[in-house]
Amino acid sequence: MTRKLTYLYLVPICFVLMLTSIFSLLKTTYFELYMVNEVPSYKNDHPVLLMMLLVFGGIILYWINQYISHRRIGGKYFCYISCAWAAGLSLFFVLLFRCGAVCDSEFLSNSAIEFMKGNYEAFEEGTYLQGFPFQLGMIALLELIYRLFGIENYIAFQVLNVIAIIWIIYLLNRITWELFENEQVVKWEALISMGMLPLFMYATFVYGDIIGISLGMGAVYWTIRYLKTDQWRYLLLTGLLFMCAVVVKSNINVLLIAFMITMLLKMFQTKRWGIFIAIIGVVFLSQIGVQTVNMVYTSRAGIEKIDRGVPKLAWIAMSLQEAKETDNGCGWYNGYNMNVYRENGFDRQETTEACLENIQESLQRFVQYPKAAIYFFYKKFVSQWNDPTFQSLIVNEWSSRYTENKFPLADIFIYGMGRRILSQMMNFYHLLVLTCSVAGSVYLIRNWRLERAYLMLNVFGGFLFHMIWEAKGRYILGYFIFLLPIAAVGLVQILRCFEQMVIHRKGRRIDG
């Protein structure tokens, strides 16, 4: 029964990955230089060239596989090499681009500085923080770093990002081992992870994305350990990591929901009803961090409580809005959530009613024009999942646009030939991972285990969430990273088929 229930998302996400692979082969989502707002653009790709590169790449990977299969090199050494590579490349981008805090991160940085001075005007009505109080955890982290290493010490934050990236690469390798217990798959996961350029480029980003992903991935790893061993102490580690992750990145709650669903499946599978208490405990623990940060700042600012901010329905309403000339794309951020909150006098009840009315209008439009609705969600989907850079190039352009002491090489990578080279490398890597992930997801369905299904549930949750929530390419990066273990086992299956074809062909030659 448990296995059949997981097919409710395993089969759809396999189909989604298949579609994404086709879209990746035919088209590419990208962002123009010198943009003020995030406006995704679309262009035709080169399917014949990409197919030729896939075939050629497959031959090279087959040779590499033959080489590493006959060498007694443990998977842990591949893991160490991939971690060292990730550290070196991430630090390279940090030191090259000299990025600072811009847009939302600039406001959060300035708020942290003002809080250090005892100025808490950021909590007043109509301010950014009043509308988006979930950002308070990120402000707390910046304030801590500034107190330890100096005000606006972005390098210190970026080094923390580098450490988080190393931790992500390491955990991916450990997750691969726990799921498949196969040295060959572990080695290939380590090699594949070395091509994750968008992740390495986000080391420069003064925001909570990378730190949140690393903590969330740690929670996923310890959950997998529990699913395999039934040792309760792993759930304590899971709860603690979720607690820290949600503080800096509220979207990690998507992973928390995947945890809850999987643990309920585990409970019904094993008939151990005490698991329900463990679920409640982890969920409770995951929210303590946010409440603690809020309590600290209410005490320091001398206010009664932190405002609840813009109702969550505002993001759903915004996510269903059509793209206009002045907007940023289907369901992308366009300022609606804060605008509707302001227009309704910062009253949550009235704002909620306005959002419900807007959602109803969007749904009525979709029902009235079903073809337009299909195109809307297609465009929303490809704007997020078919950007091979996951906005890493535009984020680095924005964050380094006005910084000083940049090396001339930085401009080459941001504006010149280096940008085009990075884009093409990411484009091919994107297609390769997706193609291998399709094979890997088929393997997961055929060789089912709950912990394997759990990893894929996190990806499915990310896909579903951002189809009904604000769209953004960089949000998808965290879920795409979870595909690497799946891609590794898929690649091994593809290489085995290739090897059997070669052996069969040689056998026919001998018989002939």
N, C-alpha and C positions, 0 to 999 in steps of 0.2 A: 504493500500500500504506500509506504513512504517513498519507494522508488518511483511509483507511478505519479505521485504528487509532484515530485521534482521535475518530471517530464513537462509539466505545465509551463516551466520557464526554460528548461534545457533545450527543448525542441524550438521554441520561438527565438531564443538567442542564437542558436545555430543558424537559423534562417536569416536573422538580422545580420550576422557576420558574413553570411554568403552574399547578401545584398550589398553590404558595405564593401566587400571585395570587388564586386562588379562596378560599383560606383567609383571606387578608387582607381580602377583600371581605365574608366572612361572619362572621368572629370576630376577636377581638383578645386578645392576651396582655398582661397588665398586672400591676403590683405595688401592693399596698395601702400606705397611709401607716403610719408608726410600726412597721414590721416589725423584728424582731430577726434573723431569718434570711431568706434569699432564697426566697420561696415564690411561684411564679408562679400567677396566677389567670387565668380565662378568662371572657369575656363575649361575647354576640352583638353584632355590629356592625349598621350600617344600610345594607344593600346597595343599596337603591333610591336613597337619598340619595347614597351614594358614586358610584353609576353616573351620577347626574345631575351631580355635581360633576366627574366625569371628562369627560363630554360638554361641559359648560360650560367646563372648563379647556382641553379640546382646541380649542374655538373661540377662546379667548383666545390660546392658543399659536399657532394658525394666523395670527391677526392680527399677533402679535409676529414670527412668521417672515416674514410679508410685509414687515414694516417693516425688519427687519435685512437681508433679502435685497437690498433696494434702497439700502442704505447702505454706503459704502466704508469700513467699519471692520474692520480686521484681527482675526483670532482672538486675537492676542497681547494686544490691548487688553481683550478680554473676560476673558482669563486674569488680567491684572493687577487688573481690577475684582473678580473672584471671590476673588483672594488677599487683596486689601485688605478685602473684606467678611468673609472668614474670620478675618482678624487682629482686626478691630474687634469682631466678635461674640464671639470666643473670649475676648478681653481683658475684654469686658463681663461675661461669666459669671464669670471669675476674680475680678474686683474686686467683683462683686455678692455672690457666695456665700461668699467667704472660707473656702474649704474647707481642712481639714487632713488629716493622715494618720490613718486608722482601720483597724481589723481587721488584715488582713495587712500593709498598708502601714505601719501604726503599729508593728508588730513590726519590720519591716525598717528603719524610721527609727530606732527605739530601738537596734537592733543596730549601725547605722552610728555612732551616737553613742558607744556602748560601745566599739566598735573604735577610735574616735579616742582614747579614754581608755586604751587598752591592755588592755581587759577582753574576753576571748574566751570567756566562759562559754557563749556561744550555740552553740559547737561541741560541747558536752558531750552525752552520751547522753540521749535522751529529749526533747531540745529541738526546737523547730520547724525550725531550720536543719539539724539532723541528719537529719530526715525529708525536708526539701525543699531540698537543697543547690543546686538550680538557681536559687534566689532570691539566691545570693551575688552575681551580677552586678548585680542591682538594688541591693543593699546598697552595692556598690562605687561605683555611680553617685551614690547619695545621699551617701555619704561625701565624694566629690569635690566635690559641690555645697556641702555644709556647710563644707568646708575653704575653698572659694573665697568663699562669700557669707554664711556664718554658720550656726550650728546651727539646725535646724528652720526654715530659710528656705524655706517652701513656695512663696512667690511666685516665687522664682528657678526652682524646678522647674517651676512652672506656666507661666512665661514660655518655658521650654524646650519645653513641650508646645505652646504657641502657635506657636513657630517650626516645630515638627514638623508642625503642622496646615497651615501655609502651604506647607510643602514638599510635603505630600500633595496639596493642591489643585493646586499647580503641576505636579507629576509626573503627576497624572491627566490634565491638559490636554495635556502632552507625549506621554503614552502614546496618547491619542486621536488626535493628529496622526500618530504613527508607524504606528498601525494602519489608519487610514482616509484620511489625507492629503486631508481635505475640510474646507474652512474652515467650512462650515455646521455640520457635525458637531462641530467643535472649539468653535464658539461656543455650541452648545446644551449641550455638556458643561460648559462654564464656568458657564452659567446654571443648569443642574440642580444643580451642586455647591454653589451658594449656599444651597440648601435643606437641606443636610446638617446639621441642627440637633443630632442626637445626637453627631456628631463634634466640633462646636464646644463642646458642653457637657462633653465629656470633657477639655477643657483644664484643668479643675480637679482632675483625678484624679491623686493622688500615687502613681503606679504606672507600670509600663513599657509599658502597652498602646499609647499613642499614639506614643511614641518607637520602639517595636518595629515598628509598622505603617509608619511613615515610612521607616525604614531598609530594611525588607523591600520596600516599594514601589520604593525606589531600585534594589534588586537586580533586581526584575522589569523595571524600565525599561531598565536596561543590558543585561539579557538580550535584551529585544526589539530593542535596537539591534544586538546581535551577530547575532541571527537575520536581520536585514535586511542587514547590511553584511559579515558574516564577519570583522570586525576583532577580533583577539584581545585587544586592550587593554580592551575592554568587559567581558570575562570576569574580568579582574583587578579591575575596579571592582565587579563583581557579587560576587566572593568577599570583598572587603573589607567591603562593606555587609552581607553575610550574617554575617560575623564579628562585627560590632558589634551587629547585630539580635538574634542568638541569645543574646548576653550578657545583654541586658535582658529578652528575652521568648523563652522556649524554644519556644513554639508556632510560631515563625517557621520551624521545621524543616519544617512542612507546605509552605511555599513552596519550601524547598530541595528537597524530594522532587519537586515539580512541575517545578522546574528540571532535575533529573536525568532525569526521564522525557522531557521535551521535547528535551533535548540528545541523548538516545539516539535519539529519532525523527529528529532532524536528522542524526545520524551515519548511520543507515540510508538516509535520503533522499538524502544527498550522497555516500555511500560514502567518507567521509573518516574513517578510523579513528583519526586523531590526536585527534578530539574526545573520545574516551574518556579520554585522558590529561588533557584540560582539565577534564572532569567530576571526576576524582579530585582534581585540583589545587584546584578551587573547594570541594569538600566538605572537603578537608583544611584549607584556609584558613578555612572557616566555623567550624571547631571550635577554632581557635587561641586566640580571644578567651577562651572559657570556661576553657581549660587555663591560660592566662596568669593570669587572675583567681584561679583555684584555687591556683596556685603562689605568688602573692604572699601570699595569706592563710595558707597553710600555713607559709610562712617567718615571717610576722609573729606567728602564734599559737604557733609552736614545736611544731606537730603533724606527724605523719608524712604524713598525707594527709586529704583531705576525704572524709567518709563518702559512699557512693554513694546513700544514702537509700532511701526507699520504692520497691520495685520498680514498674516502669511497669504491670505487670499489675493492680496495685491500682486504678488509674484505670479500666481496662477493666471490672474486676469491679464497681466502684461504678457505672459507666455503665449496667449492665444490671439494677440493683436497682430493684424496684418502689417507687413512692411510698407512704409510710406517713404517718400523722397527724403524726409528729414529724419526718418527712423533708422535703426541699425540692422534690420533684418527681421525675419519671422521669429517672433518671440524673444528677441534679444533685448537687452536693457535699453530703455528709451526715456527713463525718468518718470514713468507713469506712477510707480509705487509711492514715491515721495510727493509727487504732485497731487495725487488724489487724497493723500493724507493731509496735505496743507489746505487743499480746497475745502475739506470737510472740517476745518478748524481743529485738526489733530484729535478728533473724536474717533475712537476705534470703532464704535458701534455704527456711526454714520459712514465711516470709511468702508467697513465690511459690507454694508448694504449697497454702497456705490459699486464696489468690486463685484458683488453677486450680480448686480444689474448688467455690468460690463461683460461678465462671463456668459450670462444668458444671451446677450446680444451676439457674442462671438459664436456660441453654439447654434443659435438660430441661423446665423449666416452660413455656417458649415452645413446644416441640414438643407437649407435652401439651395446652396451651390456645392454639391458633393464633390465635383471635380476640382473646384477651387480649394476645397478642404484637403483633398488628397495631395494636391500640389503644395499647399501650405506646410503640411507635416513632412512631406518629402524634402522641401527646402530647409525646414528647420532641422531635420535630421542630418542632411549632408553638410549644412553650415557648421555643424559641430563635429561630426564623426569623420568627415572627409577632408579635414584640414590636417595634412601630415605634419605641420609644424606645431599644431595645437597653440597657435598664437605666440609661440616663443620668439619669433623674429620681430613681430610688431611690439611685443612687450619690451624687448631689449632696445628697440629703436626709441620708444617713448621714454624709457627709463634713463637712457644715455643721451637724449637729445640736447640737453643743456648742461651736461657735466663737463668738467675741465680735466686736463691731464690725460686725455685719452691717447692711446697709441694710434698712429696713422692706419695700422692694420685693422683697427676696430671699425673704421669707416668702410673699409673694403668688405668686411663681413656684414655690416649693417646696410650699406647702400650700393655696394658694387658687385664685382664678380663673385666674391665670397658668399654673398647672400644667395645668388643663383645656384652656386654649387651646393650649399647647405640645403636649399629648398629641394633640389633634385635628389640628393642623398636621402633626405627625410621622406620624399615621395615614394621612392623605391622601397625603403625600409617599411613604410606604412603598409604598402601592398603585400610585401613578403610576410609580415607578421599576421595580417588579416587572413591571407591565404592559408598559412600554416595553422592559424587558430580554427579555421573551418574544419580542417582535418583533425585537429586536436579535440574539438567539441564533439565530433562524431565518435572519436575514441572514448571520450568520457561517457557518452550515452551507452555505448556498447560495453564498456568496462566500468560499470557504475559503482561508486562508493559515495557515501554521504558527504565526506570531507571534500571530494572532488566537485560534487554538485554545489557545495557551499561556496567554493571559490567562484564558480560561474554565476551564482546568484548575486554576488556583489556587482558583477559586470551588468547583469540584467537589471538590477536595481538602479544603477547609474543611468542606463539607457532609458528606462521608464520614467525616472524622476525628472530628467532634463527634457523629456518630451511634454511634460505638464508643468514645468517650472521654467525659470529664466534660462535661455540658451546662451552658451558661451563655449568656445572651443577649448579654452584652457581648463574648464571644469572636467572635460572628458579625459584629460591626460591621466588622472588617477585611476580611472577604470580601464583605460587602455593598457596601463602598466600591469594590471592583474592578468592580462592575456598572455604575458610572456611565458609563464610555465605551460599554459595550454598550447601556445605556439611551438614550444620546445618538443612536447610529446607529439604534436602533429607533424613537425619536421622529421622526427625520428621515424614515424610511420611512413612518411613519403619516401625517405631515404631507403627504408627497408624494401618498399615496393620497387624502387629503382634498382636496388641490389639484386632482387629476385629476377627482374627483367634481364639484367646483365648476365646473371648466372644461367638463366634459361636460354639466352641467345648463344652463350658460349657452348652450352650443352648441345644445342642444335648444330653448331658448327662442327663439333667433335663427331656427332653422330653422322653428319653429312660426309 
